[in-house]
Structures are given as C-alpha cells and as structure tokens.
C-alpha cells in the first residue's frame, strides 16, 4: 500500500450548475487514472448517481461509485462521509483519484475541514475545490437581489451576511474554490458574460482561476492535479457560516412527484416550465416512462430552463417508475406544484 496521500477533488456548485455533466466528461476522458466517485444529493432519488453509472467507463467501475442520497455531506461527515471513504480505501485496487460531487446546497468548507480528521488526514488530500457556475442563472440575478445594496451593507457593517439564502450558498461555494468553471457560456451574450465574469471576480478568492465551458467540457488535465492541499489552507476560505455551530437546510425543501407514464414529453415539459415560473422552483430532475418507448426519459430543469433526452434503455425487470425530484425554497407550495405536474 502506497504511503502517498490520494488526491481528492471536491466539485461544488449550486443546483443545476452542471456538476454531474462535468464529472461525466472527466470519467470519459481521464483514461489514465483509476477513479472513484462519492456523490451526494439533496432529495430522495439518486438521479446523479444513475447518470454517472450509465457512463460504463472501465476506469471507474460501479463498485467505485458511492452514493449518499437524502442528505448533505457538510452536515453528515462522521456518519456518512468517513465510512464511505474508508470503504473505497478498503478496495483491493485503491483509486488513484477520488472525486466528490456535493449536493447543490452543500457548503464545501466543512467538507474540506473533514480532511483534517485523524481517520483520513494521513490518507487523503484535497487536490482542489472546483465550483461549477451556471452562467445564465447568475446573469438572471438568481443569486443577488441587489448587488449595489449588498455592497453598501458590507461596507457599513464589515460583514458578508445577508438574508438571501441562495446567495449565501453561492458565495460560500465561490469563496472556497481553487478553480471556477463558468459553465453554460453558450447561453450568454457578450454583455452577460462580462457581467457574470465581474460578479465572479467580486465573490471569489483572489487565487481562484476561472475557466469557460459549455456542457461541462473541460480537459481533465485542468481539473485534476491542482495540488492545492486545501485542508491546509482553510483559514483563507471564509464562509457565511464560520461563526455558526452547525449548518442546516431549513431555507430549502424538496419532495418527489410520482407520475404515470406519459404519451409524449412536450406536455410534461410545458407543465414543468409553468410550475417553475408560478412557484419559483429551483430544480427539477428525474426519470420518466414514455409509453411504448424502450428507453427512459431523463428530465433536468433549472428554473424554467428544462432539458430532456432518452439516456438509456430500461433494464430487464427494472421498475419503469416516473418520478421527479422538485427543490425550492422553504414554503414552496408543494400541493400546487404536484397538481400542476400531475395534470393529464
């Protein structure tokens, strides 16, 4: 067994930013390394794990993919994260590199701190924290109600605290990152991209670099091998929650909508868009059965931007259930959302 620490990359980013797509691209292109994944989701259905298992790449076999659903690694380090890491390290063929995909609502700093725990500090190092940014969501003002007012408040109070929970999560992810992936640049015009780039420069650490991307296509050589040793640089990664004893997700809620098989996708996509606009849904994702089709339909929505495609064939004996995870801010009218999505 090698005494060298295994490098670990933490991939963070808000709901729907493109973390899973980025990781899938890494799996399909980092052929020279034996990889392992730890995937964490906020919600009861492991959609991201299913997407990544469908890759079927030899350098990341299914036994090297650990899924921790319905939780948040920044809250369950002792109960979930360390046992998952210990299980990966116990494999006969230890991974060369571990990639951790946090939930879109996770704060990366508590997870980085966990790498200083005695159980893993001699075995792993944080090679880098990567924040994936949905450029269009930033351009649309999703993470800031009024930047000028917030800047003035900071100047007057010398604090980064405010009352927008979306922006708090977004900023905590930026403030911990060694590398920022400005994703979905194909959705931005030139003025929007300039504004988003300025917003990232305002919120990120000075040492963080920004890389533009479409559909998460970034060379693995850029993502892996940063050698940041972030666990030894924790003091330079401020957080809104540094003075809090713990962290919870009381500002957000998620639920699952079970649906019957559909005849064709168009009507369902229109209902999802309508529900997102009417009830400020942050994220929708899941798998849908289309009657008469041998393949399952993957649906992914960020606000009112919804994509869908057939990702793979239903497996023999697999339950062809249609289920969507819906995530919104606390107080979202789940009954109204379910009613809209369930319309015939």
Secondary structure, 3 states (H helix, E strand, C coil): CCCCCEEEEEEECCCCCCHHHHHHHHHHHCCCCCEEEEEECCCCCCHHHHHHHCCCCCCCCHHHEEEECCCCCCCCHHHHHHHHHHHHHCCCCCCCEEEEECCCCCCHHHHHHHCCCCCCCCCEEEEEEEEEEEHHHHHCCCCCCCHHHHHHHHHHHCCCCCCCHHHHHHHHHHHHCCEEEEECHHHCCHHHHHHHHHHHHHHCCCCCEEEECCCCCCCHHHHCCCCCCHHHCHHHCCCCCCCCCCCCCCCEEEEEEEECCECCHHHHHHHHHHHHHHHCCCEEEEEECECCCCEEEEEEEECCEEEEEEEEECCCCCCCCEEEEEEEECCCCHHHHHHHHCCC
